[in-house]
Amino acid sequence: MIYLITYDHPHRKTQDLLYQFKIAGVDLHVLAMPWIERKNFAPLFKIKPDDHPWYPEIICRKLGYTFDKILSDDDTKITGQVVAIGGAGILSKNFVETNTVINAHCGYLPEVRGLDALKWAIYYDQSIGVTTHVVDETCDGGKLIERKEVPLYPQDNLFSIAMRQYEMEINMMIDAIALEKYKYASDFGGPKYDPGRRMPHRKELQMIERLKRRLSDLSG
């Protein structure tokens, strides 16, 4: 049995993972934590797909997955299990130490950590990628499963790159579980980098100009 931890709320990444795990023949036990409404920072440029109006409990019922609501990861009392992250905040140290918790991060670890990873990778001219990793108690740390760079094309824009990266996140998470790639996770190499925060608007504008130059260079 594979566990998936997420929010008890419509969430696009969770929904797509549920569908793709079903296609891959992976049986899931879904654990849904309460959704906490936060004051969201409004970015200038959209990089996320829209959510669908489906609660995970409804999708699980239709797909035949076991579904339970929990108050927190400590409420699960599970140990020694493989747990995929569909959506979650910071998980407790005890939970990640007693289970194999797998995340798909929209950045090329360890260089690009934290929030707005795609935007910061463009801003600092770093590799744009996706990483699957076994989580530890640090932000985007742990053990490396797989990382790939997102291909770029001269006709791209920020949103098309973000959607290609998103699709890679889903596919790499499925592979990490269905193909048991997590069993061969290895230590991260290289220096440690500080995690990113939400990109302020003035830097978003600079980031877009840097992306235009980066894409222009691809056309020769």
C-alpha positions in Angstrom: 0.0 0.0 0.0 1.2 3.5 -0.9 0.0 6.5 1.0 -0.6 9.9 -0.4 -0.8 12.9 1.9 -2.6 16.0 0.7 -5.2 18.7 1.6 -8.9 18.1 2.1 -9.6 20.6 -0.6 -9.7 20.8 -4.4 -6.0 20.8 -5.5 -4.9 20.3 -9.1 -1.6 18.5 -8.4 -3.3 16.0 -6.1 -6.1 15.4 -8.6 -3.6 14.7 -11.5 -1.6 12.4 -9.3 -4.6 10.4 -8.3 -5.6 9.9 -11.9 -2.0 9.0 -13.0 -1.4 6.6 -10.1 -4.6 4.8 -11.1 -3.4 4.4 -14.7 -0.1 3.1 -13.4 -1.9 0.5 -11.3 -0.8 1.9 -7.9 -3.2 1.4 -5.0 -3.4 4.4 -2.7 -4.5 5.2 0.8 -5.2 9.0 0.7 -4.7 11.0 3.9 -6.3 14.5 3.7 -5.4 17.2 6.2 -7.5 20.3 6.8 -7.2 23.1 4.3 -6.0 26.4 6.0 -6.9 29.5 4.0 -4.0 31.9 3.9 -3.6 35.4 2.5 -2.0 34.6 -0.8 0.6 36.7 -2.4 -0.7 37.7 -5.9 2.1 37.2 -8.5 2.3 39.3 -11.6 2.7 36.3 -13.8 0.7 33.1 -13.7 2.7 29.8 -13.5 0.1 27.3 -12.0 -2.7 25.5 -13.7 -6.3 26.2 -12.5 -7.8 23.9 -9.9 -10.8 21.8 -10.7 -13.9 21.9 -8.4 -13.5 18.3 -7.2 -12.7 17.3 -3.6 -10.1 14.5 -3.2 -12.7 12.4 -1.3 -15.0 12.4 -4.3 -12.2 11.4 -6.7 -11.0 8.7 -4.3 -14.6 7.3 -4.1 -14.8 7.1 -7.9 -11.3 5.6 -8.3 -11.7 3.1 -5.5 -9.0 4.6 -3.2 -9.1 4.4 0.5 -9.7 7.9 1.9 -9.3 9.3 5.5 -9.4 12.7 6.9 -6.6 13.5 9.5 -5.8 16.5 11.6 -2.1 16.4 11.0 0.7 14.0 9.9 1.1 13.1 13.6 -2.5 12.0 13.6 -1.7 9.1 11.2 0.4 6.9 13.5 1.8 5.2 10.5 5.5 4.1 10.4 7.6 2.3 7.8 5.4 3.3 4.9 6.0 4.9 1.5 4.2 8.3 1.4 3.9 10.5 -1.7 3.2 14.2 -1.1 0.3 15.6 -3.1 0.0 18.8 -1.1 1.3 19.6 2.3 3.1 22.2 4.4 6.1 21.3 6.6 5.8 17.8 7.8 7.0 16.8 11.3 10.5 15.5 11.9 9.0 12.3 13.4 6.9 11.6 10.3 9.7 12.0 7.8 12.1 10.0 9.9 9.8 7.0 10.4 8.4 6.8 6.8 9.8 7.1 3.3 8.3 10.4 2.2 8.6 11.3 -1.4 8.3 14.8 -3.0 8.4 16.2 -6.5 10.0 19.6 -6.4 9.7 22.2 -9.2 13.4 23.0 -9.1 16.8 21.5 -9.8 18.0 20.5 -6.4 20.1 21.3 -4.4 20.7 24.6 -6.2 17.1 25.7 -6.5 15.2 25.3 -3.3 12.1 26.8 -1.7 9.3 28.9 -3.1 9.0 30.2 -6.7 11.8 27.9 -7.7 11.1 28.3 -11.5 11.2 32.1 -11.2 14.4 32.2 -9.2 16.1 29.7 -11.6 15.3 32.1 -14.4 16.3 35.2 -12.4 19.7 33.7 -11.5 20.2 31.9 -14.8 20.3 28.5 -13.1 19.1 25.1 -14.4 15.3 24.9 -14.8 14.3 21.4 -13.7 12.3 19.0 -11.5 13.6 16.8 -8.7 12.1 13.9 -6.9 13.6 13.2 -3.5 13.1 11.4 -0.2 12.2 14.1 2.2 14.0 14.9 5.5 13.3 17.6 8.0 15.1 20.3 6.0 13.5 22.4 3.2 13.8 20.5 0.0 16.5 18.3 1.4 16.9 14.6 1.9 18.1 12.0 -0.6 18.0 12.4 -4.4 15.8 10.0 -6.5 16.0 11.7 -9.9 16.4 15.2 -11.4 15.8 16.4 -14.9 16.2 19.6 -16.8 13.1 21.1 -18.4 13.7 21.6 -22.2 13.4 25.2 -23.4 12.4 26.4 -26.9 12.7 29.8 -28.6 8.9 30.1 -28.9 8.4 29.5 -25.1 7.0 31.9 -22.6 6.9 31.6 -18.8 3.6 29.8 -18.7 4.5 27.2 -21.3 7.7 26.4 -19.5 5.8 26.2 -16.2 3.2 23.8 -17.7 6.0 21.6 -19.1 7.7 21.6 -15.7 4.4 20.7 -14.0 3.8 17.7 -16.3 7.4 16.5 -15.5 6.6 16.8 -11.8 3.6 14.5 -12.2 5.4 12.0 -14.4 8.5 11.8 -12.2 6.5 11.3 -9.0 4.6 8.4 -10.7 7.9 6.9 -11.8 9.5 7.3 -8.4 6.7 5.2 -6.9 5.5 2.9 -9.6 9.0 2.0 -10.7 10.3 2.0 -7.1 13.1 4.5 -8.0 12.9 5.7 -4.4 14.7 2.5 -3.3 17.9 3.8 -5.0 17.9 7.3 -3.6 21.4 8.8 -3.0 22.8 11.6 -1.0 22.8 15.1 -2.5 26.2 16.4 -3.6 27.5 19.9 -3.9 27.1 23.0 -1.7 24.0 24.0 0.3 21.9 26.8 -1.1 19.5 29.0 0.8 15.8 28.3 0.0 13.9 30.9 -2.1 11.0 33.0 -0.9 8.1 34.5 -2.8 9.5 36.7 -5.6 8.6 40.3 -5.2 7.0 42.1 -8.1 10.0 44.2 -9.1 12.1 41.1 -9.4 9.3 39.3 -11.3 9.6 42.1 -14.0 13.4 41.7 -14.1 12.9 37.9 -14.3 10.7 38.2 -17.4 13.3 40.3 -19.2 16.0 37.8 -18.3 13.8 35.0 -19.6 13.3 36.8 -22.9 17.1 37.1 -23.3 17.6 33.4 -22.4 15.0 32.3 -25.0 16.4 34.6 -27.6 19.8 33.0 -27.2 18.3 29.7 -28.1 17.4 30.9 -31.6 21.0 31.6 -32.3 
